[in-house]
Amino acid sequence: MAMTTDASLDGQATIARDSLITRWLSGTNPTAFSIYCIVAAFGTYFCMYAFRKPFTAATYDGMIAFGVGYKTILITSQVAGYTLSKFVGIKVVSEMPARYRAISIVALIAIAEFALLLFAVTPVPWNFVWLFVNGLPLGMVFGLVLGFLEGRAVTEALSAGLCASFILSSGFVKSVGRTLIESHGVDTFWMPAMTGLFFVGPLLLFVWMLSQIPAPSATDEQLRSKRSPMNGEQRLAYWRRHAFGLTGLLSIYVLLTVIRSLRDDFAIEIWSELGVENEPTVFARSEFWVMIGVVVISGLTSLIRNNRTAFLSALGLLVAGFVIVVASVVGQTYGQLSPMAFMVLLGLGMYIPYVAFHTTVFERMIAALRETGTIGYLMYLADALGYLGYVGVMFYRNSVTSDHNFLSLMNRTSVVVAALASVITIFLCMHYTTKIPRSEPIADENN
C-alpha cells in the first residue's frame, strides 16, 4: 500500500505528508488501514448528524404556520437548503483539491451550528429560515468525507463504514434530542444547538484522523482507475457518454431518497402511529439493527474483485431491497409484524439499495468502465435530484391533502417506489450487461 506521489491527486496527504500516522497507514496491512479509515469516516459523519437531525426529534404539536404544520415547514426548509447544497456540491466537491477537504468540513459544520443558535433565538415561525441556512453547508460534507475513501481496493468496506454512520447516527441523535427534552427539560428550540455542541470535540478529533489518510496507491489506481477532480467540461462529457444508464440509476436514487427521508424525518410520528410513545431510545435501537444488516451485506461486495460482476451484483441488491420493502409493508398491514420488526425490516429494505449506491454502484461502474473521474460528481448529482424530489413530495402533500397519517403515507409510497424502481433496475441490468466490457486489469502486486 505504498503512497503514490502522482501530482493529479493534488497532494491528498499534503496536510500530513510528514505525519508518522500517514507513513504508518501507507505501509500497513489492508485490515489495519481499513479499520483506521472506517473509524475516521464513521466518526466524522456521525458527528455531522448531530448538527443536522436533532430538531426532527421534537413534535411541535399543534403548531401551524402559513396554514401548514410547523414541523413540515422546518423539514422542508432544511431539505431545501440541503438540496441547494447538493447542486452546489456537484461543482465544489468534484473540483475541490484534496488538501482543503478537512478544513472545509470543519468550516461547513461550524456554519451549521451557528445557524442552529440563531434558530433558537429567532421568533417563531420566522426561525425556519435558519434551518435553510443550516442545510446549505451540511449537504457538502458527505462528498468531502467520501473523497478520502474512494478509488481504493477496499472502497466498498470503507464506504460501508461511512454509510453506517448515517443509518445509526440519525436515530442516535434523535434519542439524544428526546432525552434532553423529556429528562432534562431543555427547550424544544434550544435542543438542536445543544445537541450539536456535545459533538464538537469528537468531530475535531475524527476530522484530524481523516486528514492523515494517504492518497490511493498505484495498485489502487490500477484496480479501480485513477480518481481526479472533474471540471465542468469533463462532467458534461461524462454525462453524454453514459446518459441512458445514468438516467435510470438517478431515477431509482430519487425514488429511494423520497421513501428513506419520509421514514427518517417523521420517525417519531410513525412510531407513535404504531403505538410506541415515550421511548426515546427506540430510534437508536431500531437503526442499530438496520445498520448491522446493511453494513454486512454492503461490505461483502468488497470481496468481489471483478468490477463488472460487483456492479451487476449491486443492481441485484437493489431489487432484493425493494422486495424486503414490499414484504415488510404487507406484514405490517396484516398485523404479522411487531412495530420494531416492521421498522427494522423496512429500514433494511430501504437502506440496502440506498447504501449500495454510496458504496458500490457508482464506485464499481467507474472502475468497470475504466474511466478517470470521481464518485463525488455522480453522488452529488444523485443527491441533488433525490432531495429535490423529496422537497417536491412535501410540497405536493401539503397542497393536495391534509392527511397527517404518516404511517399510511409511508406505506403507500414505499410500495409504489419499490415496484417502479424494480422495473427500472431490471432494464438497467440488461443495458449494462452488454455495455460493460468483461476484461479486467490485473493488479501488479509489487506496487
C-alpha positions as CSV (number, residue, x, y, z in Angstrom):
1,M,0.0,0.0,0.0
2,A,2.8,2.4,-0.9
3,M,1.9,6.0,-1.1
4,T,1.7,7.5,-4.6
5,T,3.3,10.8,-5.5
6,D,1.2,11.4,-8.6
7,A,0.5,15.2,-8.9
8,S,-3.0,14.6,-10.2
9,L,-4.0,13.6,-6.7
10,D,-3.3,17.2,-5.7
11,G,-1.5,16.2,-2.6
12,Q,-4.2,14.5,-0.6
13,A,-1.7,13.9,2.2
14,T,-0.2,17.4,2.0
15,I,-1.5,18.3,5.4
16,A,0.0,15.2,6.9
17,R,2.8,14.2,4.5
18,D,5.4,14.0,7.2
19,S,3.0,12.6,9.8
20,L,4.0,9.4,11.5
21,I,0.4,8.2,11.2
22,T,0.3,8.9,7.4
23,R,3.6,7.0,6.9
24,W,2.2,4.1,9.0
25,L,-1.0,4.0,7.0
26,S,0.9,3.9,3.8
27,G,2.8,0.8,4.7
28,T,0.4,-1.1,7.0
29,N,-1.8,-4.1,6.0
30,P,-5.2,-3.6,4.4
31,T,-7.1,-4.6,7.6
32,A,-5.5,-2.0,9.8
33,F,-5.7,0.6,7.1
34,S,-9.4,-0.1,6.7
35,I,-10.2,0.0,10.4
36,Y,-8.5,3.4,10.8
37,C,-10.3,4.9,7.8
38,I,-13.7,3.5,8.8
39,V,-13.3,4.9,12.3
40,A,-12.3,8.3,11.0
41,A,-15.1,8.5,8.3
42,F,-17.8,7.0,10.5
43,G,-17.0,9.3,13.4
44,T,-16.9,12.4,11.3
45,Y,-20.2,11.8,9.5
46,F,-21.8,10.5,12.7
47,C,-20.9,13.8,14.4
48,M,-22.2,15.8,11.4
49,Y,-25.7,14.4,12.0
50,A,-25.7,16.0,15.4
51,F,-25.9,19.3,13.7
52,R,-28.5,18.2,11.1
53,K,-31.2,15.9,12.5
54,P,-31.9,16.6,16.2
55,F,-34.7,19.1,15.5
56,T,-36.8,16.2,14.0
57,A,-36.9,14.6,17.5
58,A,-39.4,17.3,18.5
59,T,-43.0,17.1,17.5
60,Y,-44.0,20.8,17.7
61,D,-47.6,19.6,18.4
62,G,-50.4,21.9,17.4
63,M,-48.1,24.4,15.8
64,I,-49.3,25.7,12.4
65,A,-47.6,28.3,10.3
66,F,-48.7,29.7,6.9
67,G,-51.5,27.1,7.0
68,V,-49.1,24.2,7.2
69,G,-47.8,22.1,10.1
70,Y,-44.8,23.9,11.6
71,K,-42.6,20.8,11.6
72,T,-43.3,20.2,8.0
73,I,-42.1,23.7,7.3
74,L,-38.9,23.1,9.2
75,I,-38.1,19.9,7.5
76,T,-38.9,21.3,4.0
77,S,-36.8,24.4,4.8
78,Q,-33.8,22.4,5.8
79,V,-34.1,19.9,3.0
80,A,-34.4,22.8,0.5
81,G,-31.1,24.2,1.8
82,Y,-29.6,20.7,1.8
83,T,-30.8,20.2,-1.8
84,L,-29.3,23.5,-3.0
85,S,-26.1,22.5,-1.3
86,K,-26.0,19.3,-3.3
87,F,-26.3,21.2,-6.6
88,V,-23.5,23.5,-5.4
89,G,-21.5,20.4,-4.4
90,I,-21.7,19.0,-8.0
91,K,-19.1,21.6,-8.8
92,V,-17.4,22.4,-5.5
93,V,-16.9,18.8,-4.2
94,S,-15.9,17.4,-7.6
95,E,-13.3,20.2,-8.1
96,M,-12.0,20.7,-4.6
97,P,-8.3,20.0,-4.1
98,A,-7.7,17.2,-1.6
99,R,-5.7,19.4,0.7
100,Y,-8.7,21.6,1.5
101,R,-11.1,18.8,2.4
102,A,-10.5,18.6,6.2
103,I,-10.6,22.3,7.0
104,S,-13.7,22.7,4.7
105,I,-15.6,20.0,6.7
106,V,-14.9,21.9,10.0
107,A,-15.9,25.2,8.5
108,L,-19.1,24.0,7.0
109,I,-20.3,22.3,10.2
110,A,-19.4,25.5,12.2
111,I,-21.7,27.5,10.0
112,A,-24.5,24.9,10.5
113,E,-24.1,25.2,14.3
114,F,-24.2,29.0,14.2
115,A,-27.5,28.7,12.2
116,L,-28.9,26.4,15.0
117,L,-28.1,29.0,17.6
118,L,-29.9,31.7,15.5
119,F,-32.8,29.2,15.1
120,A,-33.1,29.1,18.9
121,V,-33.3,32.9,19.4
122,T,-35.3,34.0,16.4
123,P,-39.1,34.3,16.9
124,V,-41.4,31.5,15.6
125,P,-42.3,31.0,12.7
126,W,-39.5,33.0,11.1
127,N,-36.8,30.9,12.6
128,F,-37.5,28.3,9.9
129,V,-35.1,30.4,7.7
130,W,-32.2,29.3,9.8
131,L,-32.8,25.7,9.1
132,F,-32.5,26.5,5.4
133,V,-29.1,28.1,6.3
134,N,-28.3,25.1,8.4
135,G,-28.8,22.7,5.4
136,L,-26.7,24.8,3.0
137,P,-23.3,23.8,4.3
138,L,-24.1,20.3,5.5
139,G,-25.0,19.0,2.1
140,M,-21.4,19.1,1.0
141,V,-19.9,17.2,4.0
142,F,-20.6,13.7,2.7
143,G,-18.7,14.2,-0.6
144,L,-15.7,15.7,1.2
145,V,-15.5,12.7,3.6
146,L,-16.0,10.2,0.7
147,G,-13.2,11.9,-1.2
148,F,-10.8,10.4,1.4
149,L,-12.1,6.9,0.7
150,E,-12.8,6.5,-3.0
151,G,-10.7,4.8,-5.6
152,R,-9.2,2.1,-3.4
153,A,-9.3,-1.6,-3.5
154,V,-11.2,-1.6,-0.2
155,T,-13.5,1.3,-1.0
156,E,-16.7,-0.7,-0.5
157,A,-15.7,-1.7,3.0
158,L,-14.7,1.9,3.8
159,S,-17.8,3.4,2.3
160,A,-20.0,0.8,4.1
161,G,-18.5,2.1,7.4
162,L,-19.2,5.7,6.3
163,C,-22.8,4.8,5.4
164,A,-23.3,3.0,8.7
165,S,-22.9,6.4,10.3
166,F,-25.9,8.0,8.7
167,I,-28.0,4.9,9.4
168,L,-27.2,4.8,13.1
169,S,-26.5,8.5,13.8
170,S,-29.9,9.7,12.8
171,G,-31.6,7.5,15.3
172,F,-29.0,8.2,17.9
173,V,-29.2,12.0,17.8
174,K,-33.0,11.8,17.9
175,S,-32.7,9.8,21.1
176,V,-30.3,12.4,22.5
177,G,-32.7,15.2,21.5
178,R,-35.7,13.4,23.1
179,T,-33.7,12.8,26.2
180,L,-32.7,16.4,26.5
181,I,-36.4,17.4,26.2
182,E,-38.0,14.8,28.3
183,S,-35.4,14.1,31.0
184,H,-33.6,17.5,31.3
185,G,-36.3,20.0,30.4
186,V,-34.4,21.6,27.6
187,D,-36.4,23.9,25.4
188,T,-37.5,22.5,22.1
189,F,-35.9,25.3,20.1
190,W,-32.6,25.2,22.0
191,M,-32.3,21.4,21.9
192,P,-30.8,21.2,18.3
193,A,-28.0,23.6,19.1
194,M,-27.2,22.0,22.5
195,T,-27.1,18.5,20.8
196,G,-24.6,19.8,18.3
197,L,-22.3,21.3,21.0
198,F,-21.9,17.9,22.6
199,F,-20.3,16.6,19.4
200,V,-17.8,19.4,18.7
201,G,-14.8,17.8,20.4
202,P,-15.3,14.3,18.8
203,L,-15.8,16.0,15.4
204,L,-12.5,17.7,15.5
205,L,-10.7,14.5,16.5
206,F,-12.3,12.5,13.7
207,V,-11.6,15.1,11.0
208,W,-8.0,15.3,12.1
209,M,-7.9,11.5,11.7
210,L,-9.3,11.8,8.2
211,S,-6.6,14.4,7.3
212,Q,-3.9,11.8,8.0
213,I,-5.1,9.3,5.3
214,P,-2.7,9.0,2.4
215,A,-3.7,9.1,-1.3
216,P,-4.6,5.9,-3.1
217,S,-1.7,3.7,-4.0
218,A,-0.6,2.7,-7.5
219,T,-2.2,-0.7,-7.0
220,D,-5.5,1.0,-6.0
221,E,-5.4,3.1,-9.2
222,Q,-4.7,0.0,-11.3
223,L,-7.7,-1.9,-9.8
224,R,-10.2,0.9,-9.6
225,S,-9.0,3.6,-12.1
226,K,-7.5,6.9,-11.2
227,R,-9.7,9.4,-9.5
228,S,-9.1,13.1,-10.4
229,P,-11.1,16.3,-9.9
230,M,-13.6,16.9,-12.8
231,N,-14.2,20.3,-14.3
232,G,-17.4,21.3,-15.9
233,E,-16.4,20.2,-19.4
234,Q,-15.4,16.8,-18.2
235,R,-18.6,16.3,-16.2
236,L,-20.7,17.2,-19.2
237,A,-18.7,14.8,-21.5
238,Y,-19.1,12.0,-18.9
239,W,-22.9,12.5,-18.8
240,R,-23.2,12.5,-22.6
241,R,-21.3,9.2,-22.8
242,H,-23.5,7.5,-20.2
243,A,-26.8,9.4,-20.3
244,F,-29.1,6.4,-20.7
245,G,-27.7,4.3,-17.8
246,L,-27.2,7.3,-15.5
247,T,-30.8,8.5,-16.1
248,G,-32.1,5.1,-14.9
249,L,-29.8,5.0,-11.9
250,L,-30.6,8.6,-10.9
251,S,-34.3,7.9,-11.2
252,I,-34.0,5.0,-8.8
253,Y,-32.0,7.1,-6.4
254,V,-34.6,9.9,-6.4
255,L,-37.3,7.4,-5.6
256,L,-35.2,5.8,-2.8
257,T,-34.4,9.2,-1.3
258,V,-38.1,10.1,-1.0
259,I,-39.1,7.0,1.0
260,R,-35.9,6.9,3.0
261,S,-36.4,10.6,4.0
262,L,-40.1,10.1,4.9
263,R,-39.1,7.2,7.3
264,D,-36.3,9.2,8.8
265,D,-37.8,12.7,9.2
266,F,-41.1,11.6,10.5
267,A,-39.9,8.7,12.6
268,I,-41.4,10.0,15.8
269,E,-44.8,10.4,14.2
270,I,-44.6,6.9,12.6
271,W,-43.6,5.2,15.8
272,S,-46.4,7.0,17.6
273,E,-48.9,5.7,15.0
274,L,-47.5,2.2,15.5
275,G,-48.4,2.6,19.2
276,V,-44.9,3.3,20.5
277,E,-44.5,6.5,22.5
278,N,-42.3,8.0,25.3
279,E,-39.4,5.7,24.4
280,P,-36.5,7.9,23.4
281,T,-34.1,5.0,22.8
282,V,-36.4,3.3,20.2
283,F,-34.8,5.3,17.4
284,A,-31.3,4.3,18.2
285,R,-32.3,0.6,18.9
286,S,-34.1,0.2,15.6
287,E,-31.4,1.8,13.5
288,F,-28.7,-0.2,15.2
289,W,-30.1,-3.4,13.7
290,V,-30.6,-1.8,10.3
291,M,-27.0,-0.7,10.4
292,I,-25.7,-4.2,11.2
293,G,-27.6,-5.8,8.4
294,V,-26.7,-3.2,5.8
295,V,-23.0,-2.9,6.6
296,V,-22.5,-6.7,6.5
297,I,-24.3,-7.0,3.1
298,S,-22.6,-3.9,1.6
299,G,-19.2,-4.8,3.0
300,L,-19.3,-8.3,1.3
301,T,-19.3,-6.7,-2.1
302,S,-15.7,-5.7,-1.5
303,L,-14.8,-9.4,-1.7
304,I,-15.8,-9.4,-5.4
305,R,-12.6,-8.4,-7.3
306,N,-14.2,-8.2,-10.8
307,N,-15.7,-4.8,-11.2
308,R,-18.3,-5.8,-13.7
309,T,-19.5,-8.7,-11.5
310,A,-19.6,-6.4,-8.5
311,F,-21.6,-3.7,-10.3
312,L,-24.2,-6.1,-11.7
313,S,-24.4,-7.8,-8.2
314,A,-25.1,-4.4,-6.7
315,L,-28.0,-3.9,-9.1
316,G,-29.3,-7.3,-7.8
317,L,-29.1,-5.9,-4.3
318,L,-31.3,-3.0,-5.3
319,V,-34.1,-5.4,-6.3
320,A,-33.6,-7.5,-3.1
321,G,-34.0,-4.4,-1.0
322,F,-37.2,-3.5,-2.8
323,V,-38.6,-7.0,-2.2
324,I,-37.9,-6.6,1.5
325,V,-39.7,-3.2,1.5
326,V,-42.9,-4.7,0.0
327,A,-42.8,-7.7,2.3
328,S,-42.4,-5.5,5.4
329,V,-45.4,-3.3,4.4
330,V,-47.6,-6.3,3.7
331,G,-46.6,-7.9,7.0
332,Q,-47.4,-4.7,9.0
333,T,-50.7,-4.1,7.1
334,Y,-51.9,-7.6,8.1
335,G,-50.6,-7.4,11.6
336,Q,-47.9,-10.0,11.2
337,L,-45.0,-7.8,12.4
338,S,-44.4,-6.0,15.7
339,P,-43.6,-2.3,15.4
340,M,-39.9,-2.9,16.0
341,A,-39.7,-5.8,13.4
342,F,-41.6,-3.7,10.9
343,M,-39.4,-0.6,11.2
344,V,-36.2,-2.7,11.2
345,L,-37.2,-4.7,8.1
346,L,-38.5,-1.6,6.3
347,G,-35.3,0.3,7.1
348,L,-33.2,-2.7,5.9
349,G,-35.1,-2.8,2.6
350,M,-34.6,0.9,2.1
351,Y,-31.0,1.2,3.1
352,I,-29.7,-1.9,1.3
353,P,-30.2,-0.2,-2.1
354,Y,-29.6,3.3,-0.8
355,V,-26.2,2.4,0.7
356,A,-25.4,0.3,-2.4
357,F,-25.3,3.5,-4.4
358,H,-22.9,5.0,-2.0
359,T,-20.6,2.0,-1.7
360,T,-20.7,0.0,-4.9
361,V,-22.9,1.2,-7.8
362,F,-21.1,4.3,-8.8
363,E,-17.7,3.2,-7.5
364,R,-17.7,-0.1,-9.5
365,M,-19.3,1.5,-12.5
366,I,-16.4,4.0,-12.9
367,A,-13.9,1.2,-12.3
368,A,-15.6,-1.2,-14.7
369,L,-15.8,1.4,-17.5
370,R,-12.1,2.3,-16.9
371,E,-12.7,6.0,-17.0
372,T,-10.9,8.7,-15.0
373,G,-13.4,10.5,-12.8
374,T,-14.7,11.0,-9.3
375,I,-17.6,9.4,-7.5
376,G,-18.2,12.8,-5.9
377,Y,-19.7,14.1,-9.1
378,L,-22.1,11.2,-9.5
379,M,-23.1,11.1,-5.8
380,Y,-23.8,14.8,-5.7
381,L,-25.8,14.7,-8.9
382,A,-27.8,11.9,-7.4
383,D,-28.3,13.6,-4.0
384,A,-29.3,16.9,-5.6
385,L,-32.0,15.3,-7.7
386,G,-33.0,13.0,-4.8
387,Y,-33.6,15.7,-2.3
388,L,-35.2,18.0,-4.9
389,G,-37.7,15.1,-5.4
390,Y,-38.3,14.9,-1.7
391,V,-39.0,18.6,-1.4
392,G,-41.5,18.2,-4.3
393,V,-43.3,15.4,-2.5
394,M,-43.5,17.5,0.7
395,F,-45.0,20.5,-1.2
396,Y,-47.4,18.2,-3.1
397,R,-48.5,16.6,0.2
398,N,-49.2,19.9,1.8
399,S,-51.1,21.4,-1.1
400,V,-53.2,18.4,-2.1
401,T,-54.1,16.6,1.1
402,S,-54.5,17.4,4.8
403,D,-53.9,13.8,5.7
404,H,-51.5,13.6,8.7
405,N,-51.2,9.8,8.8
406,F,-47.5,9.4,8.1
407,L,-47.6,5.6,8.5
408,S,-50.2,5.3,5.8
409,L,-48.3,7.8,3.6
410,M,-45.0,6.0,4.0
411,N,-46.5,2.5,3.3
412,R,-48.3,3.6,0.2
413,T,-45.3,5.5,-1.2
414,S,-42.9,2.7,-0.3
415,V,-44.8,0.0,-2.3
416,V,-45.2,2.3,-5.4
417,V,-41.5,3.2,-5.3
418,A,-40.4,-0.4,-4.8
419,A,-42.4,-1.6,-7.8
420,L,-41.3,1.2,-10.1
421,A,-37.7,1.1,-9.1
422,S,-37.5,-2.7,-9.6
423,V,-38.7,-2.4,-13.2
424,I,-36.1,0.2,-13.9
425,T,-33.4,-1.9,-12.3
426,I,-34.2,-4.9,-14.4
427,F,-33.9,-2.8,-17.6
428,L,-30.6,-1.4,-16.4
429,C,-29.2,-4.9,-15.8
430,M,-29.9,-5.8,-19.4
431,H,-28.3,-2.5,-20.6
432,Y,-25.1,-2.8,-18.6
433,T,-24.7,-6.5,-19.3
434,T,-23.9,-5.6,-22.9
435,K,-22.2,-2.2,-22.2
436,I,-19.5,-3.1,-19.7
437,P,-16.5,-5.0,-21.0
438,R,-15.8,-8.4,-19.5
439,S,-12.0,-7.9,-19.3
440,E,-10.4,-6.7,-16.1
441,P,-6.9,-5.3,-15.4
442,I,-4.6,-7.4,-13.3
443,A,-3.1,-5.6,-10.4
444,D,0.7,-5.5,-10.1
445,E,1.2,-7.0,-6.7
446,N,4.7,-5.3,-6.5
447,N,3.2,-1.8,-6.3
